[in-house]
Amino acid sequence: PVDPPPGESPPEEPAPTISGSLRCGQSTWIYENRTDADAVVHLRLTSTCEAASQFQVRNRGGDVLGSPVTVPSDGQPRDFRVTVPPGGTIFFECVGLGESSGCRYEVRVR
């Protein structure tokens, strides 16, 4: 059997879940497809800010693919499934105000 190069896990291992949180008004990249194939990404996004949040899928050049997807700010987790092209990214914007509130994200790659 061929060992994977250092720093790469064997493909049969389930991808880890990337999770984190943002304060209202912050935005961040939550996923980058570093492979040379389309990646199917499962997102679970929650927002408790005063305005609805949104995420965008962008290609390698930074162009937004399709329309930004709205995440209602009622504190209920919302599940999304998106396809990210090679070199593409997912950009999550936690929109609005709220001192004690914010957004949470979980990213799983199939």
WODARA-V947041 format. One record per backbone hydrogen bond with DSSP energy under -1.0 kcal/mol. NH is the residue of the N-H (numbers start at 1). CO is the residue of the C=O. Records with the same first field share a line. If there is no record, write none. Layout:
NH: CO + CO
//
This chain:
8: 5
13: 10
18: 107
20: 105
22: 103
25: 94
26: 23
28: 92
30: 90
31: 90
33: 88
39: 84
41: 82
42: 108
43: 80
44: 106
45: 78
46: 104
48: 102
50: 97
53: 71
54: 93
55: 69
56: 91
58: 89
59: 63
62: 59
65: 57
69: 55
71: 53
75: 47
78: 45
80: 43
82: 41
84: 39
87: 33
88: 85
89: 58
90: 31
91: 56
92: 28
93: 54
94: 26
95: 93
103: 22
104: 46
105: 20
106: 44
107: 18
108: 42
110: 40
//
